[in-house]
């Protein structure tokens, strides 16, 4: 491999005298933060040549960057890289954009498809697949950006990524993974770049108001818990003339809560921690639900405390100087292919007030800039639709097509409610009243049967969660299978496939390799994967198609701000919000051709909360 360090415009132009339609590139930066990072240099590899362009403190950097803008816009047909969306994000900041029809090859994503259970770091992949140990960033960062060791490090990153490309491409083809890689994963990289560069606008002035509101709610919950359990409390005034609630118990202390629940309230805790101590966690409180008012209050208090600690109190740390939050979006963290957000993880935001059991909508602090609105479009019942598609159950497919309430239908069967079938359809005039009347039973049909079966739960798991006998739980499951017998058949086929091959393959061709030493766990994960994984691919395809729609309609000035499981959220010129939403719905509903129809609902508002 012929290596070159390029420092002048003429050297760069001479190196690119030959056309390289397929090229690997890698950037070196001063930081990982989009707003503050500075470009130190770029490496390119087109065997047998590899180069490092030194841009740091370079008087000709501006001229070189102008030349690179032209190359990316006109010359490069295929761009290869490790975690390529990061490098695309870096050059995006410098106004360097690939051709609209340029094809990407991300070796990190390829490695994830080839083995979702292994690390994806470049040094690991180099050692694992190429038998070549690599230096880490920590080994060279102190040597200086102009050191030969740094140049070698940069060039090696590009060279290794190119070597992995040459190895992974035939492996993807051999494992029938090329379609999902080229048609789902790689086009989605443009959406990922937009999410990470554009971010979501925060109403910084509203945050203190929300913080104060949540602290007031937490304070009142503590008072209510004290009164319900007969716990002493009082208010103490401090030097700032604020009242501080003082209680005889620390509601964040598990041992104190265990003592209170068991010894004072007389309730029996049946769920234990890994250390065999009585648990006051989520599952334990679920089993104790309804046995004393304190338990329900404690459960709500824990949800509100988590919201405060995970989001409200820490949010200001993530806001950039332009009042936007730019999450890190990860494409290779989830085995199902789900995209994951970190710093902060906005995917964990409660979806509505009902989930919190308190009148608090944190999503109201996510706002649209002046002249724009936020549109939220999400698939209705996405996972149940995929359950119908994957199992081919005729009754389930017909019920979805006819807009039957699947959760109420399950409840009607397992509890023998006697609701006439016509009332189970959402377009019946009396349906809203029936749904309200049987709200609690419908909740069990949804969260006690329908979704647990998708998630691979057994009768034992359902019995533990709802505090019923295993026989009763088996009756619930049997009732579901009486409605949809082909679902049971498909689950059995999935288990057989795992027995034979220790893996399953989803609707799009993604593979899940399972640890069959825990066979029951493998069964649960395997069938859940068959539903969750195509859902993940569908939302990526939808996001890519909608992104293309944005490009075709520049007057919309639309940008993605969130992709959350089954939902796309974007900001758009307020004059085109309704028009764009209708076309986005059509695009999302038709992005995959299935037997089961997918329906999309949308909302529009000045904030994300309003759009929901």
Secondary structure, 3 states (H helix, E strand, C coil): CEEEEECCHHHHHHHCCCCCCEEEEEEEECCCCCCCCCEEEEEEEECCEEEEEECCCCCCHHHHHHHHHHHHHHCCCEEEECCHHHHHHHHHHCCCCCCCCCEEEEHHHHHHHHCCCCCCCHHHHHHHHHCCCCCCHHHHHHHCCCCHHHHHHHHHHHHHHHHHHHHHHHHHHHCCCHHHHHHHHHHHHHHHHHHHHHCEEECHHHHHHHHHHHHHHHHHHHHHHHHHHCCCEEEEECCCCCEEEEECCCCCCHHHHHHHHHHHCCCCCCCECCCCCECCCHHHHHHHCCCCHHHHHHHHHHHHHHHHHHHHCCHHHHECCCCEECCEEECCCCCCCCCEEECCCHHHCCCCHHHHCCCCCHHHHEECCCCEEEEEEEECCHHHHHHHHHHCCHHHHHHHHCCECHHHHHHHHHCCCCCCHHHHECCCCCHHHHHHHCHHHHHHHHHHHHHHHHCCCCHHHHHHHHCCCHHHHHHHHHHHHHHCHHHHHHHHHHHHHHHHHCEEECCCCCEEECCCCCHHHHHHHHHHHHHHHHHHHHHHHHHHHHHHHHHHCHHHCCEEEEEECCEEEEEEEHHHHHHHHHHHHHHHHCCCCCCCCCCEEEEEECEHHHHC
